Each structure stands twice: as C-alpha cells, then as structure tokens.
C-alpha cells in the first residue's frame, strides 16, 4: 500500500510556483506547493502536517515516514492523557501545541502525548498564487485550550526554501502556560552513516533515562559541550555522526544555550542536505530524538531509523524553580489573555557541501 495516494488536479499552467488544495492523501484533505526545486505536501485535514518535502534536483523526500499503519483521527478528536498520539502519526513535520512530550493535566481536563494541534483538521486557504510565490494559510482553533493557531507556508520562485510564519493567540480570559514545538523528523535516504549533523555552539543535555531507554548508547542525566556527549560505556560520542540502523540504539538529547538558531543534516553521498533556520526566542531548545533501530516500545518495536530535530520552547529536562516557588517544576512559557506570539522559520534543501558552519537569517547555507 502506497503512502502517497494523492488524487486531484492543479489547473494553473502559467510559469512559476504552483499551489493546489484539490488533493487527498490517504483520504485526508491535502494541499501541494511546488516550484522547480521543491514539492511540499501538507495535510490540511490532519494537523497541517507536512508529509513530503521533496528536493526535485535529487528526487529525494528528506522527511521520515512511520512504518506502522497509522490512521487519521476522527473529526476534531483529542485523546486524554492515557491515549496515544502515535496511532495517528504519519512522520514528517507537525506543529505541537499546547504541550510537547508526555501528557499534562490542565484545569478541568488533561492532554495526552504532544497535545492536540496535530490531531485536528485545519482550514487551508490559498492567499497568494502568482508567478513570484504561492502561499497557503492554515488556521485552527484548539478544543481544550482557547488558542487560535495560524500558519502561512510560502514557496517562492527560484528558491529551494520554504518560508513559514506562525502565530499563537490566547483567546481566553486567563494567562495560559504552553509548549510550542516544530516536530520535524528526517529519514532515509538523507539519513545514513554518510550523513553529518551540524549545529552552532550549544550545551548538550541528556535526561535521566530510567528504564525507558534500555538500548541507549549515551549516559543519562548529564550536561556537556555539544557535540561531545558522554557515552554509556564511559567513552565519548560525537553527535555529529549518524550510526547505522544495525546499531540498534535509541537516545534523547537536548541542545540548549545555542549560539544561533539553526541545524543542518548533510549527506555528501547524495549531494543533498536539509537545514532549518528558527528563532531562539521563543524556541530556545532543540530536541534531538535518536531512534537508530533501537526504539523497542509500541508502536515502533525497533523498526524506525530516523532523527527528530525539533525546535521547542522548553526542554522537559530543564527543571528550575518556577515563578510560583515550586521547586522541581518545569518552567513553561505563558501567553496572556489576548496576546499573540509569532515566529518565522525557513526550511532549505541544498547541495555541494560536506558540512555546514552557518545558516543565515535569509536561509543561506554556508561552510566557511
């Protein structure tokens, strides 16, 4: 069974980038944005998920797709704290709100894994379609939180870059805590032992693993200078390097105190890389999920080989004294009533590099 069951027609014939919302993907409403360099498939009917980010020069989709038979949620379905987000997870790129990571109790209710924004249908509207650029606007109102989330995806002529502008508005009457995450997963063939992961200077943090990471290669509950992480065997692991699938390992790390907001995964064997430029305010932490063939739990059972490189407003490993004076509580950002927070991102594919030393605010990828 193919994951790319797209049906529909795009009628625009003029030169330049194209956009259409007349598609479905596994019976889910979808939109397609493309130019000469990129093809981007977005599930308007499920989370606004980006499920394809294809570099046309190499004909490679850089995103990872899950190996299990995921299904779309029922209309406007939000699970409780004991339900699984993963059953509806296709891989690719999600926006997670109002939490990321494990479940959370809220006043009068609860959330399961990663909150609700990736489980809801979004409204997709074409707001620009000309020879210079196309723009898809996505909007959703959450159910259990009074958040309005808006996202504009713009693909310009002559660029191998997707520009994204997002905003979150608190429509409620009380200040609300939140975590906002770009849940991006990259996979084969971009991901391989030939690949290299580059970040700016940062502090690495590995959480206390407990019993949840029996196949870890890294030491848990440690802080270090990125990329040199303490290994479980007493050695040092260079996190710029990608293990093979046969390594059968699974780890989770966080990069904090980053000198700049970007990362890049480069595969010289494919002459291809993927980079993301993101704002450190408020996305101050990069989550680095590392299931290299060793994630033993449901629904993976050691089947997935991918990385998650996920800009997030907070790290679950970051424990501080909160403003209310409760020791050991993870600090979360707060949106006041009527307040809107905004952020912009640029996702890029590139070639002719073996490593990356900078991704500029304009989305230019450099090695110098």
Secondary structure, 3 states (H helix, E strand, C coil): CCCCCEEECCCCCCCCCEEEEEEEECCEEEEEEECCCEEEEEECCCCCEEEEEEECCCCEECECECCCCCCCCCCCCCCCCCCCHHHHCCECEEEECCCCCCCEEECCEEECCCCCHHHCCCEEEEEEECCCEEEEEEEEECCCCCEEEEEEEEEECCCCEEEEEEEEEECCCCCEEECCEEEEEEECCCCCCCEEEEECCCEEEECCCCCCCCCCCECCCEEEECCEEEECCCCEEECCECCCHHHCEEEEEEEECCCCCEEEEEECCCCEEEEEECCCCCCCEEEEEEEEECCCCCCCCCCCEEEEEEEECCCCCCCECCCCCCCCECCCEEECCCCEEEEEEEEEEECCCCCCCEECCCCCEECC
